[in-house]
Amino acid sequence: MRWQWYKKTRLDRPWTDLELPSHPNALALFAIAVTTEVGNGTNTLFWSDRWIHGCSIEALAPAVFAVIAPRTRRTRTVADALPDGQWLEDIRNGGGLSWHGIREFFRLWDCLMQITLQEDQDDRHIWKLDAYGQYSSKSAYRSYFNGSVTFEPWRRLWKTWAPGKCKMFLWLAIQNRCWTADRLAKRGLEHPDKCPLCDQEEETAQHLLTTCVSARQVWFHLFQALNLISAAPRLNERNFANWWHKAMKKVPKEKKKGVNSLIILGAWTIWKHRNDCVFNRASPSVAAIMREIKNEHDLWCMAGAKKLEKLEVGRGLSL
């Protein structure tokens, strides 16, 4: 996108005439983000740029714009089009207008008759996404993700000490991309009728980690060991990421990193126990999950999970 901006604002550079490919999304954003105050019209595209009171002809008269040849849209400048009426010839070459196009034509004519070129002034291009009207990569990057859905717990997940496979699992689980029964059913694959741990509800990733009776007991025991029972999931909690976010608000600052590691450990162990029940026909057992968490906790601490070790919850993990 910077290249598009340079082509508009650095005409003294020889490379601005080069036609380099740009992604359609970048071109679309550039077209929306740039408006032009016309001076002499030599650096403003008549058909494509937003130069008529901040609007383009495509927006003001789409039926007229539709008959213009693509090459003409990319090359015809305001300086070429206005003085000698070349824009009228462009329309004639396009094969004529519909009745709707004729109405748009007269409205466009009225707008153009109010415009006078200033031969002694250059065109001024304005990047609307910056307070000073100047392009920056930062403002362009932000605009790409304006209004997008963000993965809220990413910082807690990826910045927390835990094995990579555990973080990858939880990243997938939060996005409902683990192969739980609901996802298998959608693809017509064999799947358990009920949650393998509680045998009460349909298995989903959110249920398995948050609403399942067994999972709730695990979280209760973990937060009981931390003396933070109020942070455990409540009965109306249905979404793991939302609960994680709320729980961390109740955790003292000095314990947050360690608790994040413990939550990842708990979720990972619940998932492993679920798989043991599905594939090895093990019996669901909260006690077995807690024993595995205790064993993994000790291994993680030995491997370098210093914040987890500082929680000193090892003894409290045994049932």
N, C-alpha and C positions, 0 to 999 in steps of 0.2 A: 504493500500500500504506500510505503514511503516513495517508491518509484513513481507512482501516479502523482503524488504531490510535487515531486521534483519536476516532472514534465510540465506542470502548471506554473511553477514559481521560479524555475532556474533555466530560463530560455537561453542563457548565454553558454550553457554547457553543451558540447557537441553530442553527447550521448543521449540527450533528451529526445532525439528523433528516432531512437531505436524502439522497435516494437517488441517488447518482452511480454511473454504470457503472464497473465494474472488470474488468480482464482476468481470465479464468478462471484463468490461471497464477498471477496475483497472489493471487487468493482462495485457491487451493489451498495456496500457500506460507504465507500468513497463518494458515490453519487448522492447518497442521503446526507452525508456529513459536510459537504462542501457547497457553499453558495458563492456567488460572484457579483461584485459591483462593477458594472461595465464602464470602461473608459473609452479606449479606441476600438475595442472589440476584436483585436487581433489574436488574443489568447483565450477566447471563449467560444466554445462550440455552440452554434445557434440552436441545433435540435436537441442536444443532449444535456447541456449544463443547466444549472439552476440559476438563471440570471434575470428572470422577469419577476421582480418583487420576491425573490427567494424561491421561485418555482421554475420548473422546467416546462418546455412545451409539451412533453409527454404527459405531464400532470394536468396542464391547462387544457390541452386539446388532444386527447389520446387518439381520436379517430383520424385527425390530421397527421399526427406523428406516425400512425400505422402505415401510411402509404409511402413514407419516405424510405428510400433505399438504405440499407444498413451502412454501406460505404459512405454515403452522403452524411448520415448521422454522425459518423466518426470524424469527418474531415471538414465540414462546412463551418466556418467561423462566422461570428456576428458581423465582423468587418466585411466579409465577402457577401453575406446574405442581405443585409439591410439596405445599403445605399442604392444599389441598382435593382432591387427587387428580385434577386436571385432565388430567394426562398419561395417565391411564387412559381418559378420555373421548376424547382424541386418537387413541388406538389403536382404540377402538370406531368412531370416525368414519372410520377408514381401511379398514374392511371386514373386520376380523378377522385372525387369525394362522394360519399354517400350523403343523404339528406342530413343525417346527424352530423357528419363531418363538415357540411356547409355551415351549419349553425355554429359549430365550434370555430370555423374559419373566421367568421365575422367577429366573434368575441376576441379571437387572437389578433385580428387586424386592429381592433380598438386599442388593445394593450400595446402593440408595437408602434402605433402612431404617437404614443406618448413618450417614446424613447429617442433621445438624441445622443449620438456618439460624441465623445470628447477626444479630438485628435491628439491633444497634447498630454493625455493621461493614460497610463497603463491600466489594464484590468487588475482588479484586486480580488484575490481568492481568499475566502474565509473558512477556516476549519471550525465548525460550530461546536465541536466537542471540547474546545479549549477556551478559557476565558479571554485569552489574548488573540484568538483566531489563528494560532499557529499549530501546525501538525506536530504531534509527538507520538512515538510508538506506545507510550504508556496509555494515553487517552484512547488510541485505537484498540489496544488490547482490552481495556475495560469495556469499551462499547460492544465488543464481540460477545461478552458474557453478561451484558446488561439484561436483567430479567430471567437469566437462566437459573435452573435448579442446581444448587450447590450441595455437595456432600458434606453436611455440617460437621460430623465427627472426624473428618480426615486428619486434622492436626493431632487430636488425641490418639488416633489409631496409629498413624505412621511415625509419630515422634516418640511413641512409648516404647520402652524396652520390652521386647517379646520376640521370639523366633519369627522369621519371615513367613513361614507357612501358616502360623497362627493368625498373624495380621491379615494375610491374604484371605484366609477362610472367613474372618469376621467382616472384611470388606465386601466379600461376596454375599454373606448372610444378610447384612444390613440392606443390600440391594435386592434381596429375595432371589438370589441366583444360585443358591445351593440346591442340590438334588434331593429336596424333601418331597413328601408324597404329593403335595399339590402340583408341583412342577412336573413330576413324573406322570401324573394323571393327564395333564394338558397335552402330553405327547403320546398318550396311549400306551405308556409303559407300565409294567407291573409295579404296584406300590402298596404299602400298608393301608388298610382302611382307616385306622386310627393312629394317633401318636404312639410310637413304640414305648415311650416312657410312662405315659399316664393312661393310655387306652380310653381317653374320654372325648377328645376332639380331633378334628382333621389336623394332620401335621402340616404346618408351614414353618418357615424359618423364624418368623416372629413368635409364633406359638411356642416352638421348641425352646427358644432362649428367654422368653418373657412370661407367657401366660401358663405354660405347662406347670402342673402341680409340683412335679419333681424339680423343675428349674427354679420355681419360687422357693422351695425348701433349700436348695443349694445357695441361692443368693441370700436368704435369711441367715444361714449359718456363716457365710463369709462376712457379711456385714455385722453380725453379732460378734464375731472375733475382733472386729475393728471398733466395737462400741459405737456403731453407726447404723443401728437397725432402721432408723427413719429413712435411710437412703435405699433400702431394699424395694423392689418393685411392688406397687400397690395392686389391688384387685382389678382396678379399672385401667391398668397400664397395658397397652396392646402393641406398642412399638418399641423395639429394643433401643434404637438410636435416641428416641425421645427420652426414654427412661435413663439412659446413660447420661444424657445432657443434664437432666434434672438431678440425678444422683450426685454428680460432681459439684453441684452448687452447695451441697451439704457437707462436703469433705473439706477439712482444713487445707490451706494452701500447701503447707509443707508435706502433706500426705498425697496430694493429687496424683503425682507421677507413679507412686507405688500402687495406689488404688487402681489406676488405669491398667497397669500390668496385671493386677489381680483379676480384674474384670475380663480381660482378654484370656487369661488362664482359665477362668471359670467357664466362659463360653466355649473355648476350645475343648475342654474336658467333657462338657455336656455333649458336644457334637461327637466326640470319640466314643463315649458310652452309648450314644444312640446308634452309631454304626456297629458297635459290638452286639447290641441287641438285635439289629436287623440282619447282620451277616453271619454272626456266630451264635445266634439264639441265646445270648446271655439274658439273665433275668434283670429287669430294671431295678436299680438299687441306688438310693441317694447316698447310703453309706459307702458304696463302692466308688461313686463319683468323688466324694470327699476324700477318700483315701488316695485316689489318683491325683487329686489336686494337691494334697499334701506332698506326695512324692515329686510331682512336677515342680511344685513351689521350691522345694529344696534344691532340685537340679538347676532351676533358673537362677537361684541365688548364688549357687556355686559358679555358674557361667557368667555372672557379672550383673545381675539385676539388683543393683545396690539400693535403689529406691524401694523396691519390693522387700528387700531384706530388712530395711529400716522400719518397716511396719511392725515387725516382730509378731506376726500372726501365726507362725508355724505351729505352735502347740495348740492354738485355738481351732485349727482346721480339722482335728481328729474328732470323730463322733464317739 
